[in-house]
C-alpha cells in the first residue's frame, strides 16, 4: 500500500482537501532559521571580546 492509498482510504471520493502535513522534500526555507544563528553567534563573540577586555 502506498502513502497516497493509505491517506486517501478514509476520505470520501472526489475530496480535494489539501495535504495538511506535506511529505518528502517539504523542508522549511533555510532563510528562516539562518539569521537567528548568526545573531546568537555574534552576541556570544561580542560577550567574549568584552569579557577579555575587562580581564586585561
C-alpha positions as CSV (number, residue, x, y, z in Angstrom):
1,X,0.0,0.0,0.0
2,X,1.4,3.4,-1.0
3,X,1.3,6.5,1.2
4,X,-1.3,8.0,-1.1
5,X,-3.6,5.0,-0.9
6,X,-3.2,4.9,2.9
7,X,-4.1,8.5,3.5
8,X,-7.0,8.6,0.9
9,X,-8.8,5.5,2.2
10,X,-10.8,7.4,4.9
11,X,-11.6,10.3,2.6
12,X,-14.8,10.5,0.6
13,X,-14.5,10.0,-3.2
14,X,-13.6,13.2,-5.0
15,X,-12.3,15.0,-1.9
16,X,-9.9,17.8,-2.8
17,X,-8.6,18.8,0.6
18,X,-5.0,19.9,0.6
19,X,-2.5,17.9,2.4
20,X,-2.1,19.3,5.9
21,X,1.3,17.6,6.5
22,X,3.5,17.8,3.4
23,X,5.8,14.9,2.9
24,X,9.1,14.2,1.0
25,X,11.2,17.3,0.5
26,X,8.9,19.9,2.0
27,X,11.6,21.4,4.2
28,X,11.4,24.9,5.8
29,X,13.2,27.6,3.9
30,X,16.8,28.0,5.2
31,X,16.5,31.8,5.4
32,X,14.1,31.5,8.3
33,X,16.4,29.9,10.8
34,X,19.7,31.2,9.5
35,X,19.5,34.7,10.8
36,X,18.9,33.7,14.4
37,X,22.0,31.5,14.4
38,X,24.2,34.4,13.3
39,X,22.6,36.8,15.8
40,X,23.3,34.4,18.7
41,X,26.8,33.7,17.4
42,X,27.5,37.5,17.2
43,X,26.3,38.1,20.7
44,X,28.5,35.3,22.1
45,X,31.5,36.6,20.3
46,X,30.8,40.1,21.5
47,X,30.5,38.9,25.1
48,X,33.8,37.0,24.8
49,X,35.6,40.1,23.5
50,X,34.1,42.4,26.2
51,X,35.0,39.8,28.9
52,X,38.6,39.5,27.5
53,X,39.0,43.3,27.6
54,X,37.8,43.5,31.2
55,X,40.3,40.9,32.3
56,X,43.3,42.5,30.6
